[in-house]
Amino acid sequence: MLGRSDFTLDTCQVPWVVLPHGGPHACGLDIFEINTALLLASGVAVCIPNYRGTIGRGRAYNEVLLGNAGVMDVADVAALTR
């Protein structure tokens, strides 16, 4: 989760968006993205999740999504909004 320096989970009073990566077998990267920078500069917190099936965490983690695309990945992202 990226956000302003005064952002805490206890006092979350800022708007925020979830930006899931494409895929299903891809990953959110820790790199500069102009769209993310513009959101943050506008006071919007940004969540870039790497849900189950995301590449980069080993074969077993990646293959768990096979046959479950649109179920497990969506459930993981939805859980972030609760």
N, C-alpha and C positions, 0 to 999 in steps of 0.2 A: 504494500500500500504506500503510495506516495502522497504527501500532503504538505500543508504549511507547517512551519516550525511550532506553531501554537496548537496544533491538532493533537488531540488525545481521544482514545476510544470512550473515555468516561464523559467527555464534554463535546461530543460530535455534534456541532451545530453548523456545519458547513455542508453545502451540497456536494454530492460525489457521484461518480460514474464508474461503471465496470467496463473495462475494455478487454474482453477475452480475445485471445489470439485465434487465428484461423486454424484450419486443420481438418480432421481432428488431431493428426500427428504433427504438431508444430510446438512452439513455445514462445512465451512472452520474454523478451530480452531486456537486459539492463543496459539500454543504450539511449542516447538522446533521440527523442521523437518530437518534432515540432508541434504536433497536435497535443501531445501530453503536456509539453511546456506551456502552451497557450492556455490550456485548461487550468493548470496549476497557477499561472500568473493571474488568472481571472478569479482565483479563490476557490476553485473546485478541486476536491481531493480525487485522486485517480487510483483505482484498484486494477492491477494487471495480473490476474490469477494464472497460475499454471496448474490446471485441474488434472485429475487422473487421466492418464493416457498421453500426457505431455512428454515430448522427447527430452532426453538429457538426464533421466533418472534411472536408467537401466531398462533392460529388455522386458522384465516382468511388469514393471510400472507402465511401460508403454503399451504392452499387449493386453492389459486388463480392459482396455476400452474396445477391443475387437468384439464385434457383435453387440456392443452396448453404447455405441456412439449415439448421442442425442438423449441418453438416459443418465449415465453416470456423470458425464461432463456437465450436463445441464444442472443436475442435482448439486454438484459441487459449486457451481457459480451461484445458483439460487441460494445456497446455504450462506454465502457471503453477504447476502442482503438482509438476513435476519438478525 
